Amino acid sequence: MPKATVKLIVTGDDFGYCPRRNQGIVECFLAGAVSNVSLLVNGSAVSDAVQLAKSSLHLPDGRAGPLSGCSSSPQLDFLNICFLLFFLPEIRHIFAQVLKDYGITYTRIPIEPDLPRCDWIDPPLMAFYQGVEKDSLNTVAVFRKHSIRWPDIYIGLSTMGKNMSVTNIRGAIDNATTSYLAKVGDSSTLPSSSVSPDQETRTVTIELMTHPGYPSIPPVGGCGEGPDDFSQSWERQHELETLKNTELQNHYKTRNIELCAFKDLGL
């Protein structure tokens, strides 16, 4: 089995949902706990998010360089809409065409390799996740038709909310990487990815989707109808604290896992 160099994108999702989510994502970014953020363009606090990005972050999509000094309409490199929506039959083709029209070459496919073995996930939630994965599988051909690519591995369903822990993140990365490398010989099973020319060392790309922040306080937040239960949950702050845990940061260093953004993958 070839050795692997792991490039890990830790995405803080829903930047722009509410000021308290924005605050948490910025804290994680500045602490090196997330390496990429996705902007929720119809979030009620999207203007606040953009201002924070100009003053505190690199571009939300991971482009090199700070936002300060950019035009009022920066180049669009990463389009974020609710991941539950763009895999639906009525939307997937439109979404893929929009990505192509704007020169966006990458997105995510939320299919987590080790999900069926995650017995700590409540059965109703597992059924929901499996439905998301089914819709995602049906979207692969559409994205490939439009030359849209994605990282080798997606993680984030088994580690969401209360299920996020240093142990679960570490296990998800290790198990998914091992499973992926076992399939390297069968190219028909591999998703679109960056590959090292050295056959002894393969670069494995992973996206870890996260939702850190501070719980939203009604009526502030949301996408027009106030904040939902997900955003008001204590689990948002739990994710924030877990991602900033020094034990997790040390694990990345020990395993030589490189945190990066999409632009670093060469997709």
Helices and strands as residue ranges (DSSP letters): E 3-15, H 19-30, E 36-39, H 46-56, H 89-101, G 115-117, H 123-137, H 140-145, E 153-155, G 161-163, H 166-182, G 187-189, E 201-210, H 229-232, H 235-243, H 246-254, E 258-259, G 262-264
